[in-house]
């Protein structure tokens, strides 16, 4: 499982005289967690485009962003994790294009006709758009500095204008962003810009030039991320996809592409969190035509088109995230990434999307259990994110051992329109907890779950919901929290810049809303925990400091509650190393064995501190 979970990112299709190449990057847990760029040649051969020891990642806004682009002729430009510099690789050893120092780079883009790569540059909490000469040796040129956060730089077809998306505190990019256009001078520096779309209540998440006078923009003035035509002068065109469906996604990592322009047509990823599709749209009129077949239930927010083909990333309940190549005019997807080891099909659960009291969830039944079973409520991270319907071997690990799983897309989740996202505004720690409890109780009423044996688990913001549910409800027998926020006010003060004002929208601005922070803090109410808690945390986490976990278990201990805390060196916000992925999963199973009273001889024993 440790080598199968985790998916490819940032696919790119490249037309060559011999056919279409496909590029992507993929996780390598067995190589220390690095991300390796892979190139699939037209004849079918796959080669690692990035040598061993190099890691195509960056730390812009700590989550990182688009980290590489293929160069004409088979070269590569990429950001390297170890020093955050931009490198060029044309065979031999990578050559640095940017100086050593504090700068970090992401959202790499190759502007047509220019011998440079554009990127978002971050130096401490200052971000700008810069041009980096591909020949090396030249200075990094600032193109524009505008909003506090910027992404999605694009050059108009004629080369005369630049577009980008930006936003400022306290907004997050799914709250409100600005699509900006500026003339590009002969010196390669942008002139004064105009905001042509977006605003405080409109989130533009991607924009691509249609021609020199207009852009395609994925934005949500209707309450759904649809594809719109926007004039360079700010004139609104029309909504090309007037549907109650999301054609965009929350841009946690700058560089997502839910839209690609392909020979006068548009390739789109769209749907809800219950089902995401791949489609083609004629921008001059007509309906979205689904391509890629019916098997996939999830298409990731990365698509690229060239030579009549679409490169994308797809998954189903029985197949992991895979890079596929799809013909624009029809036909099933061709899997081009390497096959992954999978368990026997009989061990994989059959998911069922359900809605319980208005809350969206995906149910994964336990194997071999008749009648009510122990259940795990999975709370996703973000909280502005979602759990799609797709193969997750972590879920299969538990369901194959007789534990049911319900993934809850609580209020605030993406994939169901802005109104559903806005249910969490100023209600974090309330709506998410209530929605998870509603699903748990609903499972009991349906006769699926044993009321005395329901646990909750999640990571990051899902970890917050886990510990908040333990202290603010009586539904859960225990919880497992991966790299969790446990005290919102201290987290807001110590976290990184990107999320430092996130809580303004989730709980309320400080100091005005301080009482809400106090009332909802799991740390300050640890004595009310309804059951034991297992905390798991990376020691290099710059997003949620390990102190959040340590302070929480200290409070549990002070109140005589049972707990365990396991920490992992070399891990940041999320698990990337094979040995860590194995260790945390086995620890979690051991915890459920203690909680629900079954033996787990296949994993190392876990000791809970505190009073039994």
Secondary structure by P-SEA (a helix, b strand, c coil): cccccccccbbbbbbccccbbbbbccccccccbbbbbbbbcccccccccccccccccccccccccccccccccbbbbbbbccccbbbbbccccccccccccccccccccccccccbbbbbcccccbbbbbcccccccccccccccccccccccccccccccccccccccccccccbbbbbbbbbcccccccccccccccccbbbcbbbbcccccccccccccccbbbbbbccccccccccccccccccccccccccccccccccbbbbbbbcccccccccccccccccccccccccccccccccccccccccccccccccbbbbbbbccbbbbbbccccccccccccbbbbbbbbcccccbbbbbbcccccccbbbbbbbccccccccccccaaaaaaaaacbbbbbbbcccccccccccccccccccccaaaaaaaaaaaaaaaaccccccbbbbbbccaaaaaaaaaaaccccccccccccccccaaaaaacccccccccccccccccccaaaaaaaaccccccccccbbbbbbbbcccccccaaaaaaaaaaaaaacccbbbbbbcccccccccaaaaaaaaaaaaaaaaaaaccccccccbbbbcccc
